[in-house]
Every structure is written in structure tokens, then in C-alpha cells.
Amino acid sequence: MHIRPYTTEDHQACLDILDENTPEYFVPGDRNDLAAFLALLPGPYFVGEAQGTVLACGGWALEPDGAAVLTWGMVRRALHRRGYGRELLRFRLDAIKADARAAVARLRTVQLVQGFFAKEGFHIVEVVPNGYGPGLDRVTMESRF
């Protein structure tokens, strides 16, 4: 997988990835939120592609408290558990470290994938039951550099 900066030509592919992962990992209303996010891009955002097809997307942005928050990271549903998510996560963490403004990486995810992030050194700092919708807890996790 080749990881490169997001362009507006990737907009539909990123929405398609979200759609493929809804409702297991996202709620239907997230589509509008992602579209608005992609229009504003508060920080670097990337896509991973192979042979001209976008396989994954995700980015990061600085929060007011100085933490780097991971934003809208996701992989095509049919490609889960093949290492693409891990590759994109590590790419984003390396970019945050190279930027050198944040000492903490933070993410908000669902309980279904918190184990993936725990294996990459993140620890849980807050859980909000049904925080994203019925059956989807909002899990906030952090990792220090």
C-alpha cells in the first residue's frame, strides 16, 4: 500500500469506505460528519492506495490541549485484518512524531476495535456507553511519545 496526502478526488472513496463499515463501526449520521470534515480538513489527512484504488484513509489534527487526535481512520471492510490499518496508523503516528508539537496521541473509537489500538500501545482513558449510538461505546484512548 502506498500512503499519500488526501486530495478532493479521494472524497467519494473515503465516503465509500465509511459506508462499507456502517453500521458495524459507524452510525448512519457519520456520513454527513465525514463529508463536512473532508471539506474543512483541520489537519493532515491521508489515503492508502494500491493499483489506483483507495484501500484506507485517516489523518490527525492538533486539539486545543496540544494532543494530536487521530481522525477518521478506516479501512475497506473486505480488507480488515490484512495489516492496512496498522500500516496507516503507524504512518500517522510517525507523522505526528516528526511534527514534534504533540507529546500525546489521542483517538476516539468504538469498543469493537479498542484491542487493535491497545496492541499498538494505546490505553483507555474514558468509556462512554452507547456514546456513538446503541451498542457503540465511545472509547477514548491515548499513547504518549
N, C-alpha and C positions, 0 to 999 in steps of 0.2 A: 504494500500500500504506500502510495506517495501522499504526503501531507503538505498542503499548500494553503495560502490565505483564501478565505471565502470571497467570492465575487457575487454580484447580483444575479449572474447566470445560474448560480447554485441554489437560488431561493426555492424553487419548486422541489428540487431533490431533497432539500432539508425538510420541507413540509411533508414530503412523501415518507421519509424515514420516521418522522413523528407519527404519521397516520398508521404506519405498519406496527408501531409499538403501543397504539391506543386500542383498547382500554387497559391492557395489562400493566403498563408502566406510566401512562399519562391519561389525563381525562380529556374528553372532547373539547372543552373550552381552551385547552392549552394551545390549540392550533392558532387561534387569533393572537394569543400572547407571543408565540414564537414568531409569527409574521410581523408583529409590531417590533419585537426585539431585533429581528433581522433588518428592519428598516432603519433602526437607530444605531445599532452596534456600539454599545458602551465600552467595548474593549476588543482585543484581537479575537477573531473567530476563524476557524479552520475547517477544511474538509479533507477527508482521506479518500483517495480515489485509486482505482485500478482500471486500466484499459478504458478510460473515459467515463467510468461510472462512479458516482459518489457512493461510497460504502458507509461513511461515518461523518459526523460533524460535531464540533464542540469548541468552546473558547474559554475566555476568562476575562474578568474585569476587576478593578480595584473597588473595594467597598469603602464607605466613609471612615471606618475604623482602621483602614490600612491593610486589611486582609485581602488576599486575592481570591475571589469567588469563581469557582468553575461554573461555566454557563452552558446550558442546553447540550450536554454531551449525550450522544446516542449513535447506535449502530443499526444498520438494516436488520430487521427481525430475523431473516433467514440466515444471517451471518453471525449471530450471537455465539459466544464460546469458541471463537476461532482466533482470538488474540488481537482483533482490530481495536476493541475498546481499550485494552491495556496499552497498546501502542499509542493511541491518540491521547490517553490520559498521561502517559509518561512524556510525550511530546509537549503537552500543555504545561506540565509541572516544570520541565526543563526551561520552557519559555518564561515562566514566572520567575524561576531562579535567576535566569540571565537578565531579566529586567531589574532585579535586585531591590524593588521597592517594598516587597511584602515578605514577612517572616512566617506567615501562616497562609496555608491554602484551605479554603472552606468550600463545602459543597452542600447542597440540599438535594436529597434523593428520596426514593421510596424504600421501604423495608426489604423489598424483594432483591435489591442489589447492594445492600449495605455490606454484605460479606465480601463482595468483589472489592470494594473500596478499603475494607479492613485489611485485606491481604496486601494492599498497596501502602499500608502504613497510616491510614486514617482511623480516627477514633470518634465515637459518638459523643456529641456534646448536648444534644437535645432530641427528643422524640415527641411529635405531636400526633396522637392517634387520629386517623382519618383527616390529617392535615391537608391532603390534596383532594380528598373525596372519599366516599365509602370504600373501606378496605385498603386505602392507600395512605399509610402513615407518612408524615414528613419527617425525615431523619436528617438532622444537621450533623455533619462530620467535619473534622479538622485534622490537618497534618502540619507540623512545624518543620521548618527547614533548618 
